[in-house]
Amino acid sequence: MKTIDELLAEGVDGKRVFVRADLNVPLADGRITDDGRIRAVLPTVKALADAGAKVVVASHLGRPKGAPDPAVSLLPAAERLGELLGKPVAFAEDTVGPAAHDAVDGLEPGQVAVIENLRFNVGETSKDDAERGEFADRLAALADVYVGDGFGAVHRKHASVYDLPARLPHYAGYLIATEVGVLKKLTEDVQRPYVVVLGGAKVSDKLAVIDQLLGKADRLLIGGGMVFTFLKAKGYEIGKSLVQEDQLPAVAEYIERAEKTSVELVLPVDALVAPEFPDLKTKAPADPTAVAADAIPADGMGLDIGPETCNLYASKLADAATVFWNGPMGVFEHPDYAEGTKAVAQALLDSKAFTVVGGGDSAAAVRILGFDENAFGHISTGGGASLEYLEGKTLPGLAALED
């Protein structure tokens, strides 16, 4: 795929450059709680503006149902982008209507505009090719060139990700080029030992990647809410812990496969439990108890890996040459259940490995828990996209950027 450097070499002065970014940032009461994804696209936007382009930034936010929803307006993201750029950013209150055209028509070389949430238009996510194509046609009317830099959306066959590049000269932005380069290090000529840490709530979200990694990774360390489906598949009592009953047969099969191969599947030896889920708003003390993984009480709910597991996982990461981590080890948003996630993050920093934090909650946890982002090899902006790449799937947004 052609990159933004090639576009800049060709010249963009006065051209309208459509940047499909990923500004899908978390909001609380209309305020951004983590601006990592905005900062991630900043190098691309700044380079284009500095070269004299009229930059049109577009993104989705949340899951609106094809109609405007003020709760997920991109206005806060546009304002934050302007703060980071150090100059005003115009904001259009629609996607392809009069406001968008006025905002783009009003740009001078070097200026930036953000159009409203793409998912306010039903054509963005439509499964109907014609409906999606019609929206892509209207987006194409706003630009002369397309730059794909929303890595967190490249696994979606959406109008702005898949259809629009076919209608304009297209290039990969700095973020996508970096993300793809990193993922190739996890799939081609991997430095070993290669250790993968998987967490998060639902085991169903990770089954496909586990299936692939059982033939590629040296060790798999499992944590988060998904681990209790593994523990139940081994016949353990898990009390009131999260479990996906329908996934038990698949999980049992993977445990058996791991035992028959050279892949080391590592599960917690203890867990922090409490009678109920903690209050994440007040962060009231939860007073959890550490118990053995095979001795969770019937009235207990597992909410983090325990201290012995923290030490075990640190030891399993110490000699790694490559580490991919996707998903927190517990309910890290509450201080009483953040230690497992902290321990994994610290173990990555203590190792000499090339470390990749695979987006989503893991990336948010790194920032929220106060770790230096630059100390990790790479922090991805797209958890789902990263996982699908590792699964070996063709990602529509990347395929669309290929010539």
KARATA-V215234 format. One record per pair of residues at least 24 apart in sequence whose C-alpha atoms are under 6 Angstrom apart, sorted by the first residue. I is the first residue (numbers start at 1). GAP is how many residues later the second one is. If there is no record, write none. Layout:
i=(I	I)
gap=(GAP	GAP)
This chain:
i=(1	1	1	2	3	3	4	4	4	12	13	13	14	14	14	15	15	16	16	16	16	17	17	17	17	17	17	18	18	18	19	19	19	19	20	20	20	20	20	21	21	21	21	22	22	23	24	44	44	49	50	52	52	53	53	54	54	54	54	55	56	56	57	58	58	59	59	60	60	60	66	66	66	66	67	67	68	74	74	89	91	92	124	124	125	132	136	145	146	147	147	147	148	148	149	149	149	151	151	152	152	152	154	154	155	155	155	157	161	162	162	162	191	191	192	193	193	193	194	194	194	195	195	196	196	196	196	197	197	198	198	198	198	199	199	199	199	199	200	200	200	200	201	201	202	209	212	218	219	219	219	220	220	221	222	223	224	224	224	236	237	238	239	239	239	239	240	240	241	241	268	269	269	270	270	271	271	271	272	272	272	272	272	273	273	273	273	274	274	275	275	275	280	283	303	303	304	304	304	305	310	310	314	318	320	321	322	322	323	324	325	325	326	326	327	328	358	359)
gap=(400	401	402	169	168	169	167	168	169	41	39	40	38	39	95	38	39	38	39	127	128	38	39	126	127	128	129	38	125	128	37	38	128	129	38	39	128	129	130	37	38	128	129	37	128	36	37	129	130	61	60	57	58	56	57	53	55	56	57	57	57	58	57	56	57	58	59	57	58	59	53	54	55	56	53	54	52	42	43	24	24	24	34	35	33	27	28	24	24	24	25	26	24	25	24	26	27	25	231	229	230	233	241	243	230	240	241	239	236	234	235	238	130	131	129	25	127	128	24	128	129	24	128	24	127	128	129	24	128	24	127	128	129	24	25	128	129	130	24	25	127	128	24	25	24	182	179	45	44	45	46	45	46	45	45	106	104	105	106	58	59	58	58	59	60	61	60	61	60	61	41	24	40	36	39	33	34	35	30	31	32	33	34	27	28	29	30	26	27	24	25	26	54	51	27	28	25	26	33	35	30	33	33	33	33	32	31	32	32	32	32	33	32	36	35	34	25	24)
